[in-house]
Amino acid sequence: MKQNKEENSQPNSPHNFFYIWNYLEWGGAQILFFGLMKEAQKVGEVKAEMPEGSNKQLLKFLDNINIQYNFFDAHLNSAPAIGISGKIKRHLNKIFCEFKLLTYLSRYNFEKSVIHTELAPWQSLLALLWLCRKAPVFVTMHNSLPPVPKWRFALWKLKFWVLARNKKFNLFTANINTKESLRPLVPNNFYNKITVIYANVNCLEIEQSKTTATESEKTAKKFNLQTNKFLVFCVGQFIDRKGRWIFLEAARQLSEESDDFAFVWISNSKPSVEDLKKAKSYNLGAKFLLITSDQIGTEHVDLFKLLRQADVFALPSYVEGLPISILESMALGIPTISTNINAIPEAIKHLETGLLIEPGNSGALKDSILLLKNNSSLREKLSIQGEKYILENFDETKIAEIAVERYIESFRK
């Protein structure tokens, strides 16, 4: 799609694009937004609306692509809800947060605007309907919904059907698995209109991350990487869902058998004291580094330069959509291991573009790492084929063009 702001200054075209989320944690959803924002800038003005207290590195990334951002004074509580009282408190927090968000957004005139938000259709029906009164609304779903009791499933279905009847409500999914999971929840005509906009990689940044031997040595020294060892990296929030203890258990087993390994986990948030204490109990010492993203640099390409130090990438998640960290590691030519769940097999074809294991199996992760260490020809094959597959199928610019075209089409309904 080749357009510019002058070409798009027609009566039935959007002039403003709002990207909205109501939580402090950030990750693949915002990285996907970065690509969409850059493409939307070609046809209009772009604003990001987020809670006060948002991560400074995230804000720096937005500065780097010249995106205006604003804050509202509430955010979702992401802590696990314990017991009935905890669930009630979390629900009340959601209601309060959405009230504050909508009150804040009421300051805007959304004429000639498109809204892309991370509000969940099965949780935020009223808020989404309010937004649909103002402008065309898009939601991206990254993960398939979990199994729930029949009564809850029926309630979710009702909410989806109400939204699907609204001509201003539009749905993207970040992978095919998530779209297919929605088939029993939405009308057929609406299902057929759902567009898959894959989590994607910035091919220019991938190319920019290539470093000289001297630069690579500086990066290794900065983070005290043991480059004389076989380096196994992971990128993701240091949380149970990402399989952190499976990663560390496999690391412990490998370290007991050999001194040839070292392990690095890069998290975009700081782990709790309890998490750090438990991680220490695996007795890995200097063989395990936990690096937070704010230690790395102010540009996304800085992460890629660090990742290039990896011999293998491993993300043993229990539940996922299609993690951006997997796509980026593969695009960098790093042999990648992950779990055979949800949308991950859409990128990793076992023994072709990467290795797949079952979730919760530290032994399988250990064996896969050993296999790649001991089989250089397989490492090279997965590196070449994984990189080629990602760069051909998950290009940020191509996917952003599809999304922005949908923005414009929905505005003209």
C-alpha positions, -999 to 999 in steps of 0.1 A, spaced: 0 0 0 17 32 -11 0 63 2 9 95 18 -9 120 40 -20 142 11 -34 112 -8 -53 101 23 -68 135 30 -101 124 16 -135 128 34 -139 91 40 -103 84 53 -89 85 88 -66 113 98 -58 101 134 -47 67 148 -49 60 185 -32 30 201 -45 23 236 -36 -2 264 -43 -1 301 -15 -22 317 21 -14 327 38 -46 315 49 -45 279 61 -69 253 51 -85 220 18 -65 218 37 -32 219 64 -44 195 36 -53 170 22 -18 176 55 -2 167 54 -15 132 17 -5 128 24 30 141 52 36 117 30 26 88 0 46 101 23 77 103 24 77 65 -13 85 63 -21 104 95 -12 114 130 -5 87 156 -9 88 194 -2 62 220 -24 63 252 -11 43 282 -10 43 320 12 65 341 42 46 353 48 29 320 83 15 314 109 42 305 125 20 278 91 16 261 88 54 261 123 57 246 113 32 218 83 54 211 105 85 210 128 68 185 99 64 160 85 99 168 52 87 184 34 112 206 22 95 239 0 105 268 -9 90 301 -40 83 321 -39 77 359 -50 40 363 -37 6 353 -47 -30 355 -34 -50 385 -17 -80 369 -9 -98 402 -25 -133 405 -59 -132 422 -59 -154 453 -92 -165 467 -127 -150 461 -117 -117 477 -87 -114 454 -109 -121 423 -134 -95 435 -106 -69 440 -92 -76 406 -126 -73 389 -132 -40 407 -98 -28 397 -107 -36 360 -139 -16 363 -122 13 379 -93 13 354 -117 12 324 -138 40 339 -107 62 343 -96 53 308 -129 62 292 -132 94 313 -97 104 301 -105 95 264 -137 116 265 -115 147 261 -108 137 225 -129 143 194 -125 110 176 -139 124 143 -118 109 114 -100 86 138 -93 49 142 -88 33 176 -66 2 181 -68 -11 216 -57 -40 237 -90 -42 257 -102 -78 257 -136 -84 240 -145 -112 265 -138 -88 295 -145 -53 283 -177 -53 264 -191 -20 276 -158 -1 272 -155 -14 236 -191 -5 228 -184 30 241 -153 33 219 -173 20 189 -196 50 193 -167 73 187 -147 56 159 -139 23 142 -122 1 168 -97 -27 163 -86 -52 188 -57 -76 184 -59 -110 201 -25 -127 205 -35 -159 223 -63 -184 220 -87 -183 250 -83 -210 277 -108 -238 284 -135 -225 308 -167 -238 323 -197 -239 300 -214 -209 316 -184 -187 312 -180 -198 276 -216 -189 269 -211 -155 284 -180 -149 263 -199 -160 232 -227 -136 240 -202 -107 243 -184 -116 210 -218 -118 192 -229 -84 205 -196 -68 194 -197 -87 160 -230 -70 153 -214 -36 156 -201 -25 122 -174 -4 138 -158 -33 157 -130 -52 140 -107 -80 151 -72 -89 142 -54 -120 155 -16 -123 157 -16 -159 144 -38 -185 128 -42 -206 159 -59 -177 177 -82 -171 148 -93 -207 146 -100 -207 184 -126 -180 178 -146 -200 153 -172 -213 179 -174 -178 195 -183 -155 166 -207 -156 137 -194 -171 105 -196 -139 85 -176 -121 112 -151 -149 115 -143 -146 77 -135 -109 82 -109 -115 109 -75 -106 96 -43 -123 107 -15 -98 113 13 -119 125 37 -108 152 66 -97 131 102 -86 129 119 -54 117 141 -67 89 161 -34 89 169 -37 126 179 -74 121 204 -62 94 216 -33 115 224 -57 144 252 -73 125 284 -64 143 321 -66 138 342 -89 160 354 -59 180 318 -47 187 308 -83 196 336 -85 221 325 -52 237 290 -65 241 302 -98 257 324 -78 281 296 -54 290 274 -82 302 301 -106 315 291 -132 290 311 -164 292 319 -166 255 341 -197 260 310 -216 268 279 -227 248 255 -199 254 218 -206 258 195 -175 257 159 -168 265 139 -136 261 106 -130 279 90 -120 311 105 -140 339 72 -157 348 59 -192 352 39 -191 319 72 -187 301 86 -219 316 113 -202 337 118 -230 361 119 -256 333 147 -235 317 166 -233 350 161 -270 357 175 -280 323 203 -256 329 210 -272 363 211 -307 348 234 -297 319 257 -278 343 260 -309 366 271 -330 336 294 -304 319 311 -271 325 306 -262 289 273 -243 292 262 -208 303 226 -194 304 211 -160 299 175 -148 305 165 -114 293 134 -100 310 115 -67 303 106 -64 339 126 -68 372 119 -101 390 108 -101 426 131 -109 455 113 -142 459 119 -151 422 156 -142 425 159 -163 456 143 -193 439 165 -189 408 196 -189 430 185 -222 445 194 -239 412 230 -233 422 241 -221 388 262 -192 401 279 -173 374 266 -197 348 232 -180 349 227 -143 341 193 -125 344 194 -93 325 166 -67 324 159 -50 292 166 -15 306 202 -26 311 206 -33 274 201 0 256 176 26 243 170 10 209 155 -24 200 185 -31 178 206 -32 210 187 -63 221 195 -79 188 232 -72 191 232 -89 225 211 -118 212 237 -125 185 260 -138 212 237 -168 217 245 -203 203 209 -214 210 177 -198 219 152 -217 241 117 -206 253 99 -235 271 65 -218 275 34 -234 288 10 -210 271 17 -186 242 4 -169 211 34 -166 187 61 -150 208 80 -121 191 112 -134 209 110 -166 189 106 -148 156 134 -124 163 158 -151 174 151 -171 143 155 -140 121 189 -135 137 199 -170 126 199 -185 161 189 -221 163 157 -220 183 139 -244 207 104 -239 219 72 -258 229 47 -275 206 18 -254 218 -7 -229 203 8 -209 174 45 -217 179 44 -244 153 33 -218 128 70 -206 129 89 -236 141 87 -266 119 104 -294 139 139 -303 126 133 -278 97 132 -243 111 138 -252 148 131 -278 175 98 -284 193 94 -301 227 64 -307 249 58 -281 277 69 -288 312 96 -313 301 130 -301 314 146 -333 302 135 -328 267 148 -292 268 182 -305 281 184 -331 254 175 -306 226 202 -282 238 227 -311 239 217 -322 204 223 -288 190 256 -284 208 269 -317 195 255 -315 160 270 -284 142 254 -294 109 219 -294 124 226 -260 141 236 -246 107 206 -261 90 182 -246 115 200 -213 115 197 -209 77 162 -223 72 148 -206 103 161 -172 93 149 -176 57 114 -186 68 109 -157 92 123 -130 69 100 -142 41 68 -146 61 70 -122 91 82 -89 77 70 -60 98 64 -36 69 43 -60 48 21 -69 78 17 -32 88 6 -24 53 -22 -50 56 -33 -36 90 -34 0 78 -53 -9 47 -79 -25 70 -81 7 91 -89 26 60 -114 1 47 -133 0 80 -135 38 81 -152 38 47 -180 14 57 
